[in-house]
Amino acid sequence: MSEAYLCPKCKTNRTRFHQITQDAHPVKLDPRSGELVESYTEDELTAIHMHYNGPTVRIQCGACGLNESEQSFIAFAKNSPLT
Ligand SMILES: [Zn+2]
């Protein structure tokens, strides 16, 4: 089910957005150089490495550039419905 968006910053844009799909890649890095030591799939994660729990989608406003959670845009549209 789709939901209407309204940008909470510019307060006018309801139509032009970037829907950004988050694609989390678990990695282990060298603490000094930042170089990749190991990469994992979600299934391979050990007990000390938390699973990704952030949002799967972020939204960027196509008018003012605000980058926020999808919930922010949906909630603002619900508070200011089109009449
Ligand atoms: Zn905006």
PDB file of the backbone (N, CA, C, O) and the ligand in Angstrom, with CONECT records:
HET     ZN  A 101       1
ATOM      1  N   MET A   1       0.838  -1.185   0.000  1.00  0.00           N
ATOM      2  CA  MET A   1       0.000   0.000   0.000  1.00  0.00           C
ATOM      3  C   MET A   1       0.878   1.241   0.000  1.00  0.00           C
ATOM      4  O   MET A   1       1.824   1.333   0.782  1.00  0.00           O
ATOM      5  N   SER A   2       0.577   2.180  -0.856  1.00  0.00           N
ATOM      6  CA  SER A   2       1.395   3.392  -0.901  1.00  0.00           C
ATOM      7  C   SER A   2       0.787   4.467  -0.007  1.00  0.00           C
ATOM      8  O   SER A   2      -0.417   4.485   0.247  1.00  0.00           O
ATOM      9  N   GLU A   3       1.652   5.357   0.459  1.00  0.00           N
ATOM     10  CA  GLU A   3       1.208   6.445   1.325  1.00  0.00           C
ATOM     11  C   GLU A   3       1.729   7.768   0.773  1.00  0.00           C
ATOM     12  O   GLU A   3       2.807   7.836   0.182  1.00  0.00           O
ATOM     13  N   ALA A   4       0.943   8.807   0.979  1.00  0.00           N
ATOM     14  CA  ALA A   4       1.315  10.128   0.470  1.00  0.00           C
ATOM     15  C   ALA A   4       2.488  10.691   1.277  1.00  0.00           C
ATOM     16  O   ALA A   4       2.614  10.426   2.473  1.00  0.00           O
ATOM     17  N   TYR A   5       3.339  11.468   0.612  1.00  0.00           N
ATOM     18  CA  TYR A   5       4.462  12.154   1.248  1.00  0.00           C
ATOM     19  C   TYR A   5       4.213  13.657   1.196  1.00  0.00           C
ATOM     20  O   TYR A   5       3.557  14.177   0.294  1.00  0.00           O
ATOM     21  N   LEU A   6       4.760  14.326   2.195  1.00  0.00           N
ATOM     22  CA  LEU A   6       4.884  15.787   2.146  1.00  0.00           C
ATOM     23  C   LEU A   6       6.198  16.124   2.831  1.00  0.00           C
ATOM     24  O   LEU A   6       6.472  15.633   3.927  1.00  0.00           O
ATOM     25  N   CYS A   7       7.008  16.954   2.196  1.00  0.00           N
ATOM     26  CA  CYS A   7       8.319  17.290   2.769  1.00  0.00           C
ATOM     27  C   CYS A   7       8.148  18.163   4.001  1.00  0.00           C
ATOM     28  O   CYS A   7       7.518  19.217   3.915  1.00  0.00           O
ATOM     29  N   PRO A   8       8.698  17.750   5.168  1.00  0.00           N
ATOM     30  CA  PRO A   8       8.564  18.540   6.395  1.00  0.00           C
ATOM     31  C   PRO A   8       9.421  19.798   6.410  1.00  0.00           C
ATOM     32  O   PRO A   8       9.249  20.632   7.299  1.00  0.00           O
ATOM     33  N   LYS A   9      10.335  19.965   5.463  1.00  0.00           N
ATOM     34  CA  LYS A   9      11.188  21.160   5.459  1.00  0.00           C
ATOM     35  C   LYS A   9      10.616  22.248   4.548  1.00  0.00           C
ATOM     36  O   LYS A   9      10.340  23.359   5.001  1.00  0.00           O
ATOM     37  N   CYS A  10      10.437  21.923   3.258  1.00  0.00           N
ATOM     38  CA  CYS A  10       9.951  22.985   2.357  1.00  0.00           C
ATOM     39  C   CYS A  10       8.423  23.084   2.391  1.00  0.00           C
ATOM     40  O   CYS A  10       7.848  24.077   1.946  1.00  0.00           O
ATOM     41  N   LYS A  11       7.771  22.044   2.922  1.00  0.00           N
ATOM     42  CA  LYS A  11       6.328  22.055   3.201  1.00  0.00           C
ATOM     43  C   LYS A  11       5.440  22.225   1.969  1.00  0.00           C
ATOM     44  O   LYS A  11       4.240  22.463   2.103  1.00  0.00           O
ATOM     45  N   THR A  12       6.016  22.107   0.774  1.00  0.00           N
ATOM     46  CA  THR A  12       5.200  22.251  -0.429  1.00  0.00           C
ATOM     47  C   THR A  12       5.282  21.039  -1.343  1.00  0.00           C
ATOM     48  O   THR A  12       4.331  20.743  -2.066  1.00  0.00           O
ATOM     49  N   ASN A  13       6.401  20.340  -1.320  1.00  0.00           N
ATOM     50  CA  ASN A  13       6.602  19.251  -2.262  1.00  0.00           C
ATOM     51  C   ASN A  13       5.875  17.992  -1.816  1.00  0.00           C
ATOM     52  O   ASN A  13       6.144  17.454  -0.742  1.00  0.00           O
ATOM     53  N   ARG A  14       4.948  17.525  -2.656  1.00  0.00           N
ATOM     54  CA  ARG A  14       4.229  16.268  -2.394  1.00  0.00           C
ATOM     55  C   ARG A  14       4.450  15.263  -3.506  1.00  0.00           C
ATOM     56  O   ARG A  14       3.897  14.164  -3.462  1.00  0.00           O
ATOM     57  N   THR A  15       5.257  15.622  -4.517  1.00  0.00           N
ATOM     58  CA  THR A  15       5.291  14.781  -5.714  1.00  0.00           C
ATOM     59  C   THR A  15       6.681  14.320  -6.146  1.00  0.00           C
ATOM     60  O   THR A  15       6.800  13.248  -6.739  1.00  0.00           O
ATOM     61  N   ARG A  16       7.740  15.093  -5.869  1.00  0.00           N
ATOM     62  CA  ARG A  16       9.055  14.749  -6.438  1.00  0.00           C
ATOM     63  C   ARG A  16      10.031  14.351  -5.337  1.00  0.00           C
ATOM     64  O   ARG A  16      10.392  15.158  -4.480  1.00  0.00           O
ATOM     65  N   PHE A  17      10.450  13.090  -5.381  1.00  0.00           N
ATOM     66  CA  PHE A  17      11.298  12.534  -4.324  1.00  0.00           C
ATOM     67  C   PHE A  17      12.301  11.549  -4.898  1.00  0.00           C
ATOM     68  O   PHE A  17      12.152  11.049  -6.013  1.00  0.00           O
ATOM     69  N   HIS A  18      13.325  11.287  -4.101  1.00  0.00           N
ATOM     70  CA  HIS A  18      14.207  10.148  -4.366  1.00  0.00           C
ATOM     71  C   HIS A  18      13.901   9.101  -3.302  1.00  0.00           C
ATOM     72  O   HIS A  18      13.971   9.391  -2.108  1.00  0.00           O
ATOM     73  N   GLN A  19      13.569   7.907  -3.720  1.00  0.00           N
ATOM     74  CA  GLN A  19      13.404   6.789  -2.788  1.00  0.00           C
ATOM     75  C   GLN A  19      14.722   6.028  -2.792  1.00  0.00           C
ATOM     76  O   GLN A  19      15.091   5.414  -3.793  1.00  0.00           O
ATOM     77  N   ILE A  20      15.422   6.073  -1.677  1.00  0.00           N
ATOM     78  CA  ILE A  20      16.770   5.519  -1.583  1.00  0.00           C
ATOM     79  C   ILE A  20      16.711   4.186  -0.856  1.00  0.00           C
ATOM     80  O   ILE A  20      16.348   4.131   0.319  1.00  0.00           O
ATOM     81  N   THR A  21      17.063   3.123  -1.545  1.00  0.00           N
ATOM     82  CA  THR A  21      17.054   1.792  -0.948  1.00  0.00           C
ATOM     83  C   THR A  21      18.372   1.540  -0.236  1.00  0.00           C
ATOM     84  O   THR A  21      19.437   1.599  -0.851  1.00  0.00           O
ATOM     85  N   GLN A  22      18.303   1.261   1.047  1.00  0.00           N
ATOM     86  CA  GLN A  22      19.517   0.983   1.826  1.00  0.00           C
ATOM     87  C   GLN A  22      19.908  -0.470   1.628  1.00  0.00           C
ATOM     88  O   GLN A  22      19.080  -1.375   1.728  1.00  0.00           O
ATOM     89  N   ASP A  23      21.188  -0.671   1.345  1.00  0.00           N
ATOM     90  CA  ASP A  23      21.704  -2.010   1.085  1.00  0.00           C
ATOM     91  C   ASP A  23      22.891  -2.220   2.026  1.00  0.00           C
ATOM     92  O   ASP A  23      24.018  -1.842   1.706  1.00  0.00           O
ATOM     93  N   ALA A  24      22.630  -2.826   3.192  1.00  0.00           N
ATOM     94  CA  ALA A  24      23.667  -2.935   4.222  1.00  0.00           C
ATOM     95  C   ALA A  24      24.612  -4.101   3.933  1.00  0.00           C
ATOM     96  O   ALA A  24      24.171  -5.223   3.685  1.00  0.00           O
ATOM     97  N   HIS A  25      25.909  -3.825   3.967  1.00  0.00           N
ATOM     98  CA  HIS A  25      26.925  -4.858   3.787  1.00  0.00           C
ATOM     99  C   HIS A  25      27.740  -4.963   5.065  1.00  0.00           C
ATOM    100  O   HIS A  25      28.550  -4.078   5.341  1.00  0.00           O
ATOM    101  N   PRO A  26      27.548  -6.035   5.868  1.00  0.00           N
ATOM    102  CA  PRO A  26      28.340  -6.172   7.089  1.00  0.00           C
ATOM    103  C   PRO A  26      29.814  -6.421   6.744  1.00  0.00           C
ATOM    104  O   PRO A  26      30.134  -7.265   5.907  1.00  0.00           O
ATOM    105  N   VAL A  27      30.689  -5.682   7.395  1.00  0.00           N
ATOM    106  CA  VAL A  27      32.125  -5.822   7.141  1.00  0.00           C
ATOM    107  C   VAL A  27      32.900  -5.794   8.446  1.00  0.00           C
ATOM    108  O   VAL A  27      32.419  -5.287   9.459  1.00  0.00           O
ATOM    109  N   LYS A  28      34.116  -6.350   8.406  1.00  0.00           N
ATOM    110  CA  LYS A  28      35.072  -6.180   9.497  1.00  0.00           C
ATOM    111  C   LYS A  28      36.257  -5.418   8.925  1.00  0.00           C
ATOM    112  O   LYS A  28      36.810  -5.802   7.894  1.00  0.00           O
ATOM    113  N   LEU A  29      36.647  -4.335   9.598  1.00  0.00           N
ATOM    114  CA  LEU A  29      37.705  -3.470   9.092  1.00  0.00           C
ATOM    115  C   LEU A  29      38.929  -3.517   9.986  1.00  0.00           C
ATOM    116  O   LEU A  29      38.825  -3.786  11.183  1.00  0.00           O
ATOM    117  N   ASP A  30      40.078  -3.256   9.405  1.00  0.00           N
ATOM    118  CA  ASP A  30      41.298  -3.085  10.190  1.00  0.00           C
ATOM    119  C   ASP A  30      41.168  -1.792  10.993  1.00  0.00           C
ATOM    120  O   ASP A  30      40.838  -0.750  10.426  1.00  0.00           O
ATOM    121  N   PRO A  31      41.426  -1.840  12.326  1.00  0.00           N
ATOM    122  CA  PRO A  31      41.153  -0.664  13.160  1.00  0.00           C
ATOM    123  C   PRO A  31      42.067   0.521  12.849  1.00  0.00           C
ATOM    124  O   PRO A  31      41.691   1.661  13.121  1.00  0.00           O
ATOM    125  N   ARG A  32      43.247   0.290  12.291  1.00  0.00           N
ATOM    126  CA  ARG A  32      44.156   1.418  11.993  1.00  0.00           C
ATOM    127  C   ARG A  32      43.961   1.949  10.584  1.00  0.00           C
ATOM    128  O   ARG A  32      43.826   3.156  10.384  1.00  0.00           O
ATOM    129  N   SER A  33      43.947   1.042   9.601  1.00  0.00           N
ATOM    130  CA  SER A  33      43.934   1.487   8.200  1.00  0.00           C
ATOM    131  C   SER A  33      42.521   1.631   7.641  1.00  0.00           C
ATOM    132  O   SER A  33      42.313   2.346   6.660  1.00  0.00           O
ATOM    133  N   GLY A  34      41.547   0.956   8.259  1.00  0.00           N
ATOM    134  CA  GLY A  34      40.195   0.963   7.718  1.00  0.00           C
ATOM    135  C   GLY A  34      40.020   0.011   6.548  1.00  0.00           C
ATOM    136  O   GLY A  34      38.955  -0.038   5.933  1.00  0.00           O
ATOM    137  N   GLU A  35      41.068  -0.746   6.243  1.00  0.00           N
ATOM    138  CA  GLU A  35      40.960  -1.691   5.124  1.00  0.00           C
ATOM    139  C   GLU A  35      40.051  -2.856   5.477  1.00  0.00           C
ATOM    140  O   GLU A  35      39.922  -3.246   6.637  1.00  0.00           O
ATOM    141  N   LEU A  36      39.427  -3.398   4.440  1.00  0.00           N
ATOM    142  CA  LEU A  36      38.497  -4.512   4.616  1.00  0.00           C
ATOM    143  C   LEU A  36      39.251  -5.774   5.041  1.00  0.00           C
ATOM    144  O   LEU A  36      40.169  -6.217   4.351  1.00  0.00           O
ATOM    145  N   VAL A  37      38.858  -6.351   6.184  1.00  0.00           N
ATOM    146  CA  VAL A  37      39.443  -7.606   6.662  1.00  0.00           C
ATOM    147  C   VAL A  37      38.560  -8.766   6.240  1.00  0.00           C
ATOM    148  O   VAL A  37      39.047  -9.801   5.786  1.00  0.00           O
ATOM    149  N   GLU A  38      37.242  -8.581   6.396  1.00  0.00           N
ATOM    150  CA  GLU A  38      36.300  -9.643   6.075  1.00  0.00           C
ATOM    151  C   GLU A  38      34.946  -9.009   5.788  1.00  0.00           C
ATOM    152  O   GLU A  38      34.584  -7.991   6.378  1.00  0.00           O
ATOM    153  N   SER A  39      34.191  -9.636   4.856  1.00  0.00           N
ATOM    154  CA  SER A  39      32.814  -9.209   4.662  1.00  0.00           C
ATOM    155  C   SER A  39      31.912 -10.413   4.876  1.00  0.00           C
ATOM    156  O   SER A  39      32.323 -11.552   4.651  1.00  0.00           O
ATOM    157  N   TYR A  40      30.708 -10.166   5.301  1.00  0.00           N
ATOM    158  CA  TYR A  40      29.797 -11.229   5.699  1.00  0.00           C
ATOM    159  C   TYR A  40      28.453 -11.087   5.014  1.00  0.00           C
ATOM    160  O   TYR A  40      28.112 -10.021   4.502  1.00  0.00           O
ATOM    161  N   THR A  41      27.696 -12.169   5.010  1.00  0.00           N
ATOM    162  CA  THR A  41      26.270 -12.060   4.743  1.00  0.00           C
ATOM    163  C   THR A  41      25.583 -11.923   6.099  1.00  0.00           C
ATOM    164  O   THR A  41      26.200 -12.192   7.130  1.00  0.00           O
ATOM    165  N   GLU A  42      24.327 -11.513   6.113  1.00  0.00           N
ATOM    166  CA  GLU A  42      23.597 -11.367   7.384  1.00  0.00           C
ATOM    167  C   GLU A  42      23.585 -12.683   8.172  1.00  0.00           C
ATOM    168  O   GLU A  42      23.614 -12.670   9.403  1.00  0.00           O
ATOM    169  N   ASP A  43      23.543 -13.822   7.458  1.00  0.00           N
ATOM    170  CA  ASP A  43      23.487 -15.132   8.120  1.00  0.00           C
ATOM    171  C   ASP A  43      24.785 -15.478   8.835  1.00  0.00           C
ATOM    172  O   ASP A  43      24.787 -16.229   9.811  1.00  0.00           O
ATOM    173  N   GLU A  44      25.884 -14.927   8.345  1.00  0.00           N
ATOM    174  CA  GLU A  44      27.197 -15.292   8.885  1.00  0.00           C
ATOM    175  C   GLU A  44      27.613 -14.454  10.085  1.00  0.00           C
ATOM    176  O   GLU A  44      28.663 -14.705  10.676  1.00  0.00           O
ATOM    177  N   LEU A  45      26.811 -13.467  10.453  1.00  0.00           N
ATOM    178  CA  LEU A  45      27.212 -12.560  11.530  1.00  0.00           C
ATOM    179  C   LEU A  45      27.365 -13.308  12.847  1.00  0.00           C
ATOM    180  O   LEU A  45      26.593 -14.213  13.164  1.00  0.00           O
ATOM    181  N   THR A  46      28.382 -12.905  13.606  1.00  0.00           N
ATOM    182  CA  THR A  46      28.627 -13.515  14.901  1.00  0.00           C
ATOM    183  C   THR A  46      27.855 -12.754  15.978  1.00  0.00           C
ATOM    184  O   THR A  46      27.247 -11.717  15.715  1.00  0.00           O
ATOM    185  N   ALA A  47      27.895 -13.298  17.201  1.00  0.00           N
ATOM    186  CA  ALA A  47      27.121 -12.715  18.298  1.00  0.00           C
ATOM    187  C   ALA A  47      27.564 -11.290  18.619  1.00  0.00           C
ATOM    188  O   ALA A  47      26.773 -10.508  19.145  1.00  0.00           O
ATOM    189  N   ILE A  48      28.809 -10.937  18.314  1.00  0.00           N
ATOM    190  CA  ILE A  48      29.285  -9.599  18.676  1.00  0.00           C
ATOM    191  C   ILE A  48      29.033  -8.566  17.585  1.00  0.00           C
ATOM    192  O   ILE A  48      29.353  -7.390  17.752  1.00  0.00           O
ATOM    193  N   HIS A  49      28.462  -9.005  16.475  1.00  0.00           N
ATOM    194  CA  HIS A  49      28.194  -8.065  15.380  1.00  0.00           C
ATOM    195  C   HIS A  49      26.684  -7.961  15.195  1.00  0.00           C
ATOM    196  O   HIS A  49      26.042  -8.888  14.700  1.00  0.00           O
ATOM    197  N   MET A  50      26.128  -6.825  15.598  1.00  0.00           N
ATOM    198  CA  MET A  50      24.675  -6.618  15.506  1.00  0.00           C
ATOM    199  C   MET A  50      24.186  -6.671  14.065  1.00  0.00           C
ATOM    200  O   MET A  50      24.896  -6.275  13.141  1.00  0.00           O
ATOM    201  N   HIS A  51      22.985  -7.156  13.889  1.00  0.00           N
ATOM    202  CA  HIS A  51      22.353  -7.085  12.571  1.00  0.00           C
ATOM    203  C   HIS A  51      21.939  -5.649  12.270  1.00  0.00           C
ATOM    204  O   HIS A  51      21.638  -4.874  13.177  1.00  0.00           O
ATOM    205  N   TYR A  52      21.928  -5.313  11.004  1.00  0.00           N
ATOM    206  CA  TYR A  52      21.470  -3.986  10.599  1.00  0.00           C
ATOM    207  C   TYR A  52      20.019  -3.807  11.012  1.00  0.00           C
ATOM    208  O   TYR A  52      19.182  -4.657  10.706  1.00  0.00           O
ATOM    209  N   ASN A  53      19.706  -2.716  11.702  1.00  0.00           N
ATOM    210  CA  ASN A  53      18.316  -2.507  12.116  1.00  0.00           C
ATOM    211  C   ASN A  53      17.816  -1.126  11.720  1.00  0.00           C
ATOM    212  O   ASN A  53      16.833  -0.630  12.271  1.00  0.00           O
ATOM    213  N   GLY A  54      18.497  -0.509  10.762  1.00  0.00           N
ATOM    214  CA  GLY A  54      18.040   0.789  10.281  1.00  0.00           C
ATOM    215  C   GLY A  54      16.939   0.618   9.255  1.00  0.00           C
ATOM    216  O   GLY A  54      16.549  -0.505   8.936  1.00  0.00           O
ATOM    217  N   PRO A  55      16.442   1.723   8.742  1.00  0.00           N
ATOM    218  CA  PRO A  55      15.351   1.650   7.769  1.00  0.00           C
ATOM    219  C   PRO A  55      15.825   1.094   6.429  1.00  0.00           C
ATOM    220  O   PRO A  55      16.989   1.265   6.066  1.00  0.00           O
ATOM    221  N   THR A  56      14.944   0.438   5.698  1.00  0.00           N
ATOM    222  CA  THR A  56      15.307  -0.073   4.377  1.00  0.00           C
ATOM    223  C   THR A  56      15.222   1.027   3.326  1.00  0.00           C
ATOM    224  O   THR A  56      15.861   0.942   2.277  1.00  0.00           O
ATOM    225  N   VAL A  57      14.429   2.063   3.611  1.00  0.00           N
ATOM    226  CA  VAL A  57      14.253   3.141   2.639  1.00  0.00           C
ATOM    227  C   VAL A  57      14.451   4.486   3.317  1.00  0.00           C
ATOM    228  O   VAL A  57      13.934   4.714   4.410  1.00  0.00           O
ATOM    229  N   ARG A  58      15.196   5.381   2.674  1.00  0.00           N
ATOM    230  CA  ARG A  58      15.269   6.790   3.059  1.00  0.00           C
ATOM    231  C   ARG A  58      14.689   7.596   1.916  1.00  0.00           C
ATOM    232  O   ARG A  58      14.632   7.132   0.777  1.00  0.00           O
ATOM    233  N   ILE A  59      14.261   8.807   2.229  1.00  0.00           N
ATOM    234  CA  ILE A  59      13.662   9.653   1.204  1.00  0.00           C
ATOM    235  C   ILE A  59      14.417  10.973   1.131  1.00  0.00           C
ATOM    236  O   ILE A  59      14.715  11.588   2.155  1.00  0.00           O
ATOM    237  N   GLN A  60      14.720  11.397  -0.079  1.00  0.00           N
ATOM    238  CA  GLN A  60      15.251  12.742  -0.266  1.00  0.00           C
ATOM    239  C   GLN A  60      14.240  13.559  -1.049  1.00  0.00           C
ATOM    240  O   GLN A  60      13.726  13.118  -2.077  1.00  0.00           O
ATOM    241  N   CYS A  61      13.960  14.767  -0.546  1.00  0.00           N
ATOM    242  CA  CYS A  61      13.036  15.683  -1.215  1.00  0.00           C
ATOM    243  C   CYS A  61      13.660  16.154  -2.518  1.00  0.00           C
ATOM    244  O   CYS A  61      14.815  16.578  -2.534  1.00  0.00           O
ATOM    245  N   GLY A  62      12.910  16.085  -3.605  1.00  0.00           N
ATOM    246  CA  GLY A  62      13.398  16.529  -4.903  1.00  0.00           C
ATOM    247  C   GLY A  62      13.361  18.035  -5.075  1.00  0.00           C
ATOM    248  O   GLY A  62      13.841  18.553  -6.083  1.00  0.00           O
ATOM    249  N   ALA A  63      12.796  18.746  -4.105  1.00  0.00           N
ATOM    250  CA  ALA A  63      12.716  20.203  -4.208  1.00  0.00           C
ATOM    251  C   ALA A  63      13.784  20.882  -3.350  1.00  0.00           C
ATOM    252  O   ALA A  63      14.484  21.769  -3.838  1.00  0.00           O
ATOM    253  N   CYS A  64      13.924  20.482  -2.072  1.00  0.00           N
ATOM    254  CA  CYS A  64      14.868  21.171  -1.180  1.00  0.00           C
ATOM    255  C   CYS A  64      16.046  20.300  -0.773  1.00  0.00           C
ATOM    256  O   CYS A  64      17.017  20.813  -0.215  1.00  0.00           O
ATOM    257  N   GLY A  65      15.991  19.008  -1.033  1.00  0.00           N
ATOM    258  CA  GLY A  65      17.138  18.143  -0.746  1.00  0.00           C
ATOM    259  C   GLY A  65      17.140  17.519   0.630  1.00  0.00           C
ATOM    260  O   GLY A  65      18.072  16.786   0.963  1.00  0.00           O
ATOM    261  N   LEU A  66      16.117  17.785   1.456  1.00  0.00           N
ATOM    262  CA  LEU A  66      16.061  17.161   2.789  1.00  0.00           C
ATOM    263  C   LEU A  66      16.099  15.640   2.649  1.00  0.00           C
ATOM    264  O   LEU A  66      15.364  15.056   1.852  1.00  0.00           O
ATOM    265  N   ASN A  67      16.975  15.008   3.444  1.00  0.00           N
ATOM    266  CA  ASN A  67      17.106  13.554   3.429  1.00  0.00           C
ATOM    267  C   ASN A  67      16.675  13.045   4.797  1.00  0.00           C
ATOM    268  O   ASN A  67      17.334  13.316   5.801  1.00  0.00           O
ATOM    269  N   GLU A  68      15.558  12.299   4.837  1.00  0.00           N
ATOM    270  CA  GLU A  68      14.982  11.896   6.119  1.00  0.00           C
ATOM    271  C   GLU A  68      14.364  10.508   5.980  1.00  0.00           C
ATOM    272  O   GLU A  68      14.323   9.938   4.890  1.00  0.00           O
ATOM    273  N   SER A  69      13.881   9.969   7.112  1.00  0.00           N
ATOM    274  CA  SER A  69      13.192   8.688   7.074  1.00  0.00           C
ATOM    275  C   SER A  69      11.868   8.834   6.327  1.00  0.00           C
ATOM    276  O   SER A  69      11.266   9.908   6.300  1.00  0.00           O
ATOM    277  N   GLU A  70      11.434   7.741   5.727  1.00  0.00           N
ATOM    278  CA  GLU A  70      10.159   7.756   5.005  1.00  0.00           C
ATOM    279  C   GLU A  70       9.021   8.139   5.954  1.00  0.00           C
ATOM    280  O   GLU A  70       8.084   8.831   5.554  1.00  0.00           O
ATOM    281  N   GLN A  71       9.102   7.686   7.219  1.00  0.00           N
ATOM    282  CA  GLN A  71       8.049   7.967   8.198  1.00  0.00           C
ATOM    283  C   GLN A  71       7.857   9.472   8.401  1.00  0.00           C
ATOM    284  O   GLN A  71       6.730   9.925   8.603  1.00  0.00           O
ATOM    285  N   SER A  72       8.941  10.252   8.350  1.00  0.00           N
ATOM    286  CA  SER A  72       8.828  11.701   8.523  1.00  0.00           C
ATOM    287  C   SER A  72       7.964  12.310   7.427  1.00  0.00           C
ATOM    288  O   SER A  72       7.121  13.167   7.691  1.00  0.00           O
ATOM    289  N   PHE A  73       8.185  11.856   6.187  1.00  0.00           N
ATOM    290  CA  PHE A  73       7.422  12.400   5.061  1.00  0.00           C
ATOM    291  C   PHE A  73       5.962  11.949   5.122  1.00  0.00           C
ATOM    292  O   PHE A  73       5.059  12.721   4.800  1.00  0.00           O
ATOM    293  N   ILE A  74       5.734  10.709   5.532  1.00  0.00           N
ATOM    294  CA  ILE A  74       4.356  10.183   5.626  1.00  0.00           C
ATOM    295  C   ILE A  74       3.605  10.882   6.741  1.00  0.00           C
ATOM    296  O   ILE A  74       2.453  11.279   6.569  1.00  0.00           O
ATOM    297  N   ALA A  75       4.267  11.035   7.907  1.00  0.00           N
ATOM    298  CA  ALA A  75       3.602  11.667   9.058  1.00  0.00           C
ATOM    299  C   ALA A  75       3.228  13.116   8.733  1.00  0.00           C
ATOM    300  O   ALA A  75       2.152  13.584   9.105  1.00  0.00           O
ATOM    301  N   PHE A  76       4.128  13.821   8.036  1.00  0.00           N
ATOM    302  CA  PHE A  76       3.848  15.219   7.721  1.00  0.00           C
ATOM    303  C   PHE A  76       2.677  15.335   6.745  1.00  0.00           C
ATOM    304  O   PHE A  76       1.866  16.255   6.849  1.00  0.00           O
ATOM    305  N   ALA A  77       2.594  14.405   5.802  1.00  0.00           N
ATOM    306  CA  ALA A  77       1.463  14.404   4.854  1.00  0.00           C
ATOM    307  C   ALA A  77       0.148  14.140   5.590  1.00  0.00           C
ATOM    308  O   ALA A  77      -0.887  14.709   5.243  1.00  0.00           O
ATOM    309  N   LYS A  78       0.193  13.276   6.608  1.00  0.00           N
ATOM    310  CA  LYS A  78      -1.035  12.976   7.371  1.00  0.00           C
ATOM    311  C   LYS A  78      -1.488  14.183   8.186  1.00  0.00           C
ATOM    312  O   LYS A  78      -2.683  14.418   8.368  1.00  0.00           O
ATOM    313  N   ASN A  79      -0.487  14.957   8.682  1.00  0.00           N
ATOM    314  CA  ASN A  79      -0.824  16.152   9.474  1.00  0.00           C
ATOM    315  C   ASN A  79      -1.325  17.309   8.615  1.00  0.00           C
ATOM    316  O   ASN A  79      -2.012  18.203   9.108  1.00  0.00           O
ATOM    317  N   SER A  80      -0.983  17.289   7.344  1.00  0.00           N
ATOM    318  CA  SER A  80      -1.391  18.366   6.439  1.00  0.00           C
ATOM    319  C   SER A  80      -2.016  17.788   5.182  1.00  0.00           C
ATOM    320  O   SER A  80      -1.446  17.898   4.096  1.00  0.00           O
ATOM    321  N   PRO A  81      -3.187  17.171   5.320  1.00  0.00           N
ATOM    322  CA  PRO A  81      -3.788  16.516   4.158  1.00  0.00           C
ATOM    323  C   PRO A  81      -4.213  17.523   3.084  1.00  0.00           C
ATOM    324  O   PRO A  81      -4.558  18.666   3.384  1.00  0.00           O
ATOM    325  N   LEU A  82      -4.179  17.078   1.846  1.00  0.00           N
ATOM    326  CA  LEU A  82      -4.660  17.908   0.733  1.00  0.00           C
ATOM    327  C   LEU A  82      -6.164  18.067   0.883  1.00  0.00           C
ATOM    328  O   LEU A  82      -6.872  17.098   1.160  1.00  0.00           O
ATOM    329  N   THR A  83      -6.654  19.297   0.698  1.00  0.00           N
ATOM    330  CA  THR A  83      -8.100  19.501   0.847  1.00  0.00           C
ATOM    331  C   THR A  83      -8.759  19.635  -0.531  1.00  0.00           C
ATOM    332  O   THR A  83      -9.974  19.812  -0.620  1.00  0.00           O
TER     333      THR A  83
HETATM  334 ZN    ZN A 101      11.585  19.669   0.617  1.00  0.00          ZN2+
END
